[in-house]
């Protein structure tokens, strides 16, 4: 089963959110539809701008924790390597 570490943004260079899931389509959909009040719904963080896939949940959790400790500039640079325009990648995974 694949595990995903992902970053959402409110807009280009906007608020960022890092998460982990085993169902990326479902999880991003939940962020987009905001079924419950949360950080992502409060700040309208719903654009999938980056993700990585892992085979092992422990590696995915480790990567998520690592990214959460990174400086914002490093996270922005990571996004811009593969998605310089900050396009919403959700349509490409559905």
C-alpha positions, 0 to 999 in steps of 0.5 A: 500500500502506498503512503503519501507525504503531501503539501497543500497551499492556499495560493502561490507563496501562501499558507502551507500545510504538510500531511501524510495519508494512504489515500491521497485523492480522498484526503485532498478531497476532504481538504477541498470540501472542508467537512470539519473546521480545521487549519486548512479550512480556516486558511483556505489551504486546498491546492495540492502543490507537492507530494512524494510516494512511499512504500513504507509508512515509517519512512513516510512518517519520518519524511513528514516530520523532517519536512515540518522542521524545515524552514519555509524557504526550503519548503518553497524551493522543494515545491518549485523544483517540480511545480514552479507555477504552483499548479493544483496537482489534484486533477492529475491524480484523480 
